[in-house]
Amino acid sequence: MTRRAARVGYVERRLLRSGICLAVACFALAAPAAHGESLPEALAKAYQTNPALNAERARQRATDENVPQALSGYRPQIVATLSAGFQAVRNLLPDNTVQSANLKPWTIGVTVSQTLFNGFRTANSVRVAELQVQAGREALRNVGQGVLLDAVTVYTNVLANQSLVEAQRANVAFLQETLGITQKRLNAGDVTPTDAAQAEARLSRGRADLNAAEVNLAVSQATYLQVIGNAPNLLRPADTVDRLLPRSRDDATGQAFRGHPAVMAASFDFDVATTSIRVAEGSLMPTITLQGSASRSKQSDPTLGTLGTDQASVTGQLTQPIYDGGMAASQTRQAKEIATQSRQVLDQVRNQARTAAVGAWVANEGAKIAVTASEAEVRAATVALQGVQREAAGGQRTTVDVLNAQQDLILAKARLIGAQRDRVIASYTLLSAIGRLDVKNLGLNTPDYLPEVHYHQVRDAWHGLRTPSGQ
């Protein structure tokens, strides 16, 4: 019995050392790396290089062009014409004489048209375009929030999966050593073949768990490259953003209801729809235009009575639609129904924002509890393992009992790693739910993209084919 207890004590000392190594592996990433990439740095890279976000910025720049297009209705339209050709003329005169000539007529002219009144359609169209720009900016802000939240998720997933891989590797090494010792004890007659089979089965399961962890790590690393723009390397521990979060659930729902970019975008969309009604109604009102033209023509008279003609005119025109087959009336009714739809969508988005804020608040509070519970579980599992080890050294426990206790500790540490990851993600999710997940609030070391810069660059542009970026 003394010999058996001594062998068991030897095994349990090895188990204790392996358990310590496993703990170090699980929490190695909790120590700051000297030259690693921090979460704020990864967020800054994603903000600058993410293709989805850059595509949305390009869409917003295209939306900005709606304003100068609408403003063109205030500006004159200038058209120049030039025509030239060859014309053979043969005129029979009253005295039965024939007059013929080969002419080379040409005409050059310019026409200037200015709309003076069109039922306020230009003014309302400009208002619609400006509201579309405002809605697009909020949509861009919402996409930016989603990209930053995705970046937080992939960053913490890589951290957690790296820790889990190291934990599973330490576990496999421990199980391999345990199986070797058990085989030796089986040969010495200290244990039964059942003990060896149990150790072998535990090793096989450990290898399967390691393989699954490595697969998850590879997937998370590929996703990191997609979202951030570079492969992960020496990631530093990620912190929560509790300092930026609301103090109560009511405060969170209030901020989401009022300031979430999806709500703001839907509100501007409703304003676009209501203003579009006035644009449609404007087509029923009179239109007043002023047109001036000047032209010069040579050899364009087939009667051969004149050699050339110079003309200049100024004309005012008023048109009043009487009946257009019901087109304008149908467009007005359609615009009113679209406005009703936009109002319902706004209410729906507000409710969704409120629900998302409540869910994010509850998830964040639950994540705090989960971390605390997981830490307590790890502490308890550690104490339990130590107790089982001491009992095994005294001959009161078997190697399988120690293996089970060690497995409980590994699972507890895995749950703690997952809880710590979920805790970080939950805090950023809540910040996104209230509409404040952006570069400015996070204090990222990167220039903030300001969509109004491009807007002012193109708003009053009267000509030019190149974009402000030089394309």
Secondary structure, DSSP 8 states (H G I E B T S, - for coil): -HHHHHHHHHHHHHHHHHHHHHHHHHTGGGS--TT-B-HHHHHHHHHHH-HHHHHHHHHHHHHHTHHHHHHGGGS-EEEEEEEE--EEEEEE-TTS-EEEEEE--EEEEEEEEEEEESTTHHHHHHHHHHHHHHHHHHHHHHHHHHHHHHHHHHHHHHHHHHHHHHHHHHHHHHHHHHHHHHHHHHHHTSS-HHHHHHHHHHHHHHHHHHHHHHHHHHHHHHHHHHHHSS---SB------GGGS-SSHHHHHHHHHHH-HHHHHHHHHHHHHHHHHHHHHHTTS-EEEEEEEEEEEES--TTS--SEEEEEEEEEEEE-----TTHHHHHHHHHHHHHHHHHHHHHHHHHHHHHHHHHHHHHHHHHHHHHHHHHHHHHHHHHHHHHHHHHHHTTSS-HHHHHHHHHHHHHHHHHHHHHHHHHHHHHHHHHHHTT--SHHHHT-SS----HHHHHHHHHT--S-SS-TT--
